[in-house]
């Protein structure tokens, strides 16, 4: 059974594993339906998608007609101005054929100029708050990647009382001292204020290497070994209150679910050292400050 935890102040007890519905973006409907059923059978009650995740929202639509009340549903807008964000919210509602989104998130709000636009009069935040008043969305959150994102989330929470944040968390990323310190500061603030804290890239190994012709179902190379994935999942879940958003590589979902089952039996007392060994040979941080702070090389 996947453990649950209050998703911040929303009143919803979300499974600590959140289905990253980016996995559905490039699938045909039949395969998407099979994947969604696997996720349901695992007991996951929180789905996370985005307007920019290919056909993900469309692939969820049929399921949501009969099971809307079964899941906490989050999506994202990448638009920074108010008109664009409003149009994005309306499009997401239309694509998923629903009346309300539980959580609308500003997608990858990691750059200062974008942040200023979102927060300004006529920006995306104003539009999201209007949609919230109209009942089109229930809560507002913010997401992002890169080495500055914990710092940016702190800045965002200082401006507005967001319901949730989302950012990378894995062993390699936490080896950068500044990122680790800012993540820890953000974690403490979220715990204090009741802000849900979602994590991504839990099983990331490194960026794809030139010449590697392996099938690619995520923009980074994930760990694939069962035991390594198990320890990577435990590394996240051992920290109280963190949520783990699953990879876009749906082939690895059963391994992640199995890792949760073993987490329920307890975590190794030497987990930190074991995870360090897992990453010692050829793992690399996805984001290096000032060099690779985007998903694109």
C-alpha positions as CSV (number, residue, x, y, z in Angstrom):
1,X,0.0,0.0,0.0
2,X,1.2,3.5,-0.9
3,X,1.3,5.7,2.2
4,X,-0.6,9.0,2.2
5,X,0.1,12.4,3.7
6,X,-1.9,15.6,3.9
7,X,-1.2,17.6,0.7
8,X,-0.3,20.8,2.4
9,X,-3.4,22.7,3.5
10,X,-5.7,21.5,0.7
11,X,-7.5,19.0,2.9
12,X,-6.6,16.1,0.6
13,X,-4.6,13.1,1.8
14,X,-2.5,12.4,-1.3
15,X,-0.5,9.2,-1.9
16,X,3.2,10.1,-1.4
17,X,3.8,8.7,-4.9
18,X,2.1,11.1,-7.4
19,X,1.5,9.9,-11.0
20,X,3.5,12.0,-13.4
21,X,1.1,11.9,-16.3
22,X,3.8,13.2,-18.7
23,X,4.2,9.5,-19.3
24,X,1.0,9.5,-21.3
25,X,2.0,12.4,-23.6
26,X,3.2,10.3,-26.5
27,X,1.0,7.2,-26.0
28,X,-1.9,5.9,-28.0
29,X,-5.2,5.9,-26.0
30,X,-5.2,2.1,-25.5
31,X,-1.7,2.1,-23.9
32,X,-2.6,5.2,-21.9
33,X,-5.7,3.4,-20.6
34,X,-3.6,0.4,-19.5
35,X,-1.0,2.6,-17.8
36,X,-3.8,4.5,-15.9
37,X,-5.3,1.3,-14.8
38,X,-1.9,0.1,-13.5
39,X,-1.6,3.4,-11.6
40,X,-5.1,3.0,-10.1
41,X,-4.4,-0.6,-9.1
42,X,-1.3,0.7,-7.2
43,X,-3.6,2.9,-5.2
44,X,-2.4,6.3,-6.4
45,X,-4.9,9.1,-5.9
46,X,-3.0,12.1,-7.2
47,X,-2.3,12.8,-10.9
48,X,0.0,15.5,-12.2
49,X,0.0,16.6,-15.8
50,X,0.6,19.8,-17.8
51,X,-0.7,21.6,-20.9
52,X,2.7,21.1,-22.5
53,X,2.9,17.3,-21.9
54,X,1.9,16.3,-25.5
55,X,-1.5,14.6,-25.5
56,X,-1.4,13.8,-21.7
57,X,-4.5,15.8,-20.8
58,X,-6.4,14.3,-23.8
59,X,-5.4,10.8,-22.7
60,X,-6.8,11.4,-19.2
61,X,-10.2,12.7,-20.4
62,X,-12.0,9.3,-20.7
63,X,-10.8,8.1,-17.3
64,X,-11.9,11.4,-15.7
65,X,-15.5,11.1,-16.9
66,X,-16.1,8.2,-14.5
67,X,-13.4,8.7,-11.9
68,X,-13.0,12.5,-11.4
69,X,-13.7,12.3,-7.7
70,X,-11.1,9.5,-7.3
71,X,-8.1,11.6,-7.9
72,X,-6.6,15.0,-6.9
73,X,-5.9,16.4,-10.4
74,X,-3.0,18.9,-11.0
75,X,-2.0,20.5,-14.3
76,X,0.3,23.3,-15.3
77,X,0.4,26.4,-17.5
78,X,3.6,27.7,-19.0
79,X,2.1,31.1,-19.8
80,X,3.3,34.1,-17.9
81,X,0.8,36.7,-18.8
82,X,-2.8,36.7,-17.5
83,X,-4.5,36.3,-20.9
84,X,-2.3,33.4,-21.8
85,X,-2.7,31.7,-18.5
86,X,-6.5,32.1,-18.6
87,X,-6.6,30.6,-22.0
88,X,-4.4,27.7,-20.9
89,X,-6.6,26.9,-17.9
90,X,-9.7,26.9,-20.1
91,X,-8.0,24.7,-22.7
92,X,-7.0,22.2,-20.0
93,X,-10.6,22.1,-18.7
94,X,-11.8,21.5,-22.2
95,X,-9.2,18.9,-23.1
96,X,-9.9,16.9,-20.0
97,X,-13.7,17.5,-20.2
98,X,-13.9,18.5,-16.6
99,X,-15.4,21.5,-14.7
100,X,-12.6,22.1,-12.2
101,X,-8.9,21.6,-11.7
102,X,-7.7,20.8,-8.2
103,X,-4.3,22.4,-8.6
104,X,-3.1,24.8,-11.3
105,X,0.7,25.3,-11.3
106,X,3.0,27.8,-12.9
107,X,5.3,25.6,-14.9
108,X,9.0,26.0,-14.4
109,X,9.0,29.5,-12.8
110,X,12.8,29.6,-12.6
111,X,13.8,32.8,-14.3
112,X,13.6,36.3,-12.8
113,X,12.0,37.9,-15.8
114,X,9.3,35.3,-16.0
115,X,8.7,35.6,-12.3
116,X,8.2,39.3,-12.5
117,X,5.6,38.9,-15.4
118,X,3.7,36.2,-13.5
119,X,3.5,38.3,-10.3
120,X,2.7,41.7,-11.9
121,X,-0.7,43.2,-12.5
122,X,-2.2,41.4,-15.5
123,X,0.1,38.4,-14.9
124,X,-0.6,34.7,-14.6
125,X,-1.1,34.8,-10.9
126,X,-3.9,37.3,-11.2
127,X,-5.6,35.2,-13.8
128,X,-5.2,32.0,-11.7
129,X,-6.7,33.8,-8.7
130,X,-9.6,34.9,-10.8
131,X,-10.1,31.3,-12.0
132,X,-10.0,30.2,-8.4
133,X,-12.7,32.7,-7.4
134,X,-14.8,31.4,-10.3
135,X,-14.4,27.8,-9.1
136,X,-12.4,26.7,-12.1
137,X,-9.4,25.8,-10.0
138,X,-9.1,25.1,-6.3
139,X,-5.5,25.7,-5.5
140,X,-2.4,27.4,-7.0
141,X,1.1,26.0,-7.0
142,X,4.5,26.6,-8.6
143,X,7.0,24.2,-10.1
144,X,10.5,24.3,-11.6
145,X,13.9,22.7,-12.2
146,X,17.5,23.9,-12.3
147,X,19.9,24.9,-9.5
148,X,18.1,28.1,-8.6
149,X,14.6,26.7,-8.2
150,X,14.6,26.3,-4.4
151,X,15.7,30.0,-4.1
152,X,13.0,31.0,-6.6
153,X,10.3,29.0,-4.7
154,X,11.4,30.8,-1.5
155,X,10.9,34.1,-3.4
156,X,7.5,33.0,-4.6
157,X,6.3,31.9,-1.2
158,X,7.3,35.3,0.1
159,X,5.1,37.0,-2.4
160,X,2.0,34.7,-2.4
161,X,0.7,31.8,-0.3
162,X,1.0,29.0,-2.8
163,X,-0.5,25.7,-1.9
164,X,2.4,23.6,-3.3
165,X,5.9,23.7,-4.8
166,X,7.7,21.2,-7.0
167,X,11.4,20.8,-7.6
168,X,14.2,18.2,-8.1
169,X,15.4,16.0,-5.2
170,X,17.9,13.2,-5.6
171,X,21.2,12.2,-4.2
172,X,23.4,13.8,-6.9
173,X,21.5,17.1,-6.9
174,X,21.8,17.4,-3.2
175,X,25.6,17.1,-3.4
176,X,25.8,20.8,-4.4
177,X,26.0,22.6,-1.1
178,X,24.1,25.7,-2.1
179,X,21.3,23.8,-3.6
180,X,21.1,21.5,-0.5
181,X,21.0,24.5,1.8
182,X,18.3,26.3,-0.1
183,X,16.3,23.1,-0.4
184,X,16.5,22.6,3.3
185,X,15.4,26.2,3.9
186,X,12.5,25.7,1.6
187,X,11.6,22.4,3.3
188,X,11.6,24.0,6.7
189,X,9.4,26.8,5.4
190,X,6.9,24.4,3.8
191,X,6.7,22.4,6.9
192,X,6.0,25.5,8.9
193,X,3.4,27.0,6.5
194,X,1.7,23.8,5.5
195,X,2.8,24.0,1.8
196,X,2.9,20.6,0.0
197,X,6.4,19.8,-1.3
198,X,6.6,17.7,-4.5
199,X,9.9,16.2,-5.8
200,X,10.9,15.2,-9.3
201,X,13.9,13.4,-10.9
202,X,14.1,10.9,-8.0
203,X,15.5,8.1,-10.2
204,X,17.5,10.3,-12.6
205,X,21.0,9.0,-13.4
206,X,22.4,11.7,-15.7
207,X,21.7,13.4,-19.0
208,X,21.8,11.2,-22.1
209,X,25.3,10.7,-23.4
210,X,26.2,11.3,-27.0
211,X,26.1,8.1,-29.0
212,X,23.7,6.3,-26.6
213,X,21.0,4.9,-28.8
214,X,18.9,3.5,-25.9
215,X,15.1,4.0,-26.2
216,X,14.3,7.4,-24.6
217,X,11.0,7.9,-22.7
218,X,12.3,10.8,-20.6
219,X,14.7,13.7,-21.4
220,X,17.3,12.3,-19.0
221,X,18.7,8.8,-18.5
222,X,17.0,7.1,-15.5
223,X,18.4,4.4,-13.3
224,X,17.0,1.0,-14.3
225,X,18.3,-1.5,-11.8
226,X,15.6,-2.6,-9.4
227,X,17.8,-2.2,-6.3
228,X,19.1,1.2,-7.3
229,X,15.6,2.4,-8.0
230,X,14.4,1.0,-4.7
231,X,17.1,2.9,-2.8
232,X,16.5,6.1,-4.8
233,X,12.8,6.0,-3.9
234,X,13.6,5.3,-0.2
235,X,15.9,8.3,-0.3
236,X,13.0,10.5,-1.1
237,X,10.3,8.9,1.1
238,X,12.5,8.7,4.2
239,X,12.2,12.5,4.4
240,X,8.8,13.2,6.1
241,X,6.2,14.9,4.1
242,X,7.9,14.8,0.7
243,X,5.9,13.6,-2.4
244,X,7.6,11.8,-5.2
245,X,6.3,12.5,-8.8
246,X,7.0,9.5,-11.0
247,X,9.1,9.5,-14.1
248,X,7.8,9.9,-17.7
249,X,9.3,6.5,-18.5
250,X,6.2,4.4,-17.8
251,X,8.2,1.2,-18.1
252,X,9.7,1.9,-14.7
253,X,6.4,2.5,-12.8
254,X,6.2,-1.2,-11.5
255,X,9.7,-0.8,-10.1
256,X,8.8,2.4,-8.3
257,X,5.6,0.8,-6.9
258,X,7.6,-2.2,-5.7
259,X,10.1,0.2,-4.0
260,X,7.2,1.8,-2.1
261,X,6.1,-1.7,-0.9
262,X,9.6,-2.4,0.4
263,X,9.7,1.1,2.0
264,X,6.7,0.1,4.1
265,X,8.9,-2.7,5.6
266,X,11.6,-0.2,6.7
267,X,14.6,1.6,5.3
268,X,18.2,0.4,5.5
269,X,20.2,2.0,8.3
270,X,23.0,2.5,5.8
271,X,20.8,4.0,3.1
272,X,22.9,7.2,2.6
273,X,26.1,5.2,2.0
274,X,24.3,2.7,-0.3
275,X,22.8,5.5,-2.4
276,X,26.2,7.1,-2.6
277,X,27.7,3.9,-4.0
278,X,24.8,3.6,-6.5
279,X,25.8,7.0,-7.9
280,X,29.6,6.8,-7.5
281,X,30.5,5.4,-11.0
282,X,28.6,7.1,-13.8
283,X,25.8,9.2,-12.3
284,X,25.9,13.0,-12.7
285,X,23.7,15.8,-11.5
286,X,21.1,16.9,-14.1
287,X,21.6,20.5,-13.3
288,X,25.0,22.2,-12.9
289,X,24.9,25.9,-11.8
290,X,25.5,28.3,-14.6
291,X,26.2,25.5,-17.1
292,X,23.1,23.2,-17.5
293,X,20.2,24.7,-15.7
294,X,17.7,23.8,-18.3
295,X,16.3,20.6,-19.7
296,X,18.0,21.4,-23.0
297,X,21.7,21.0,-23.5
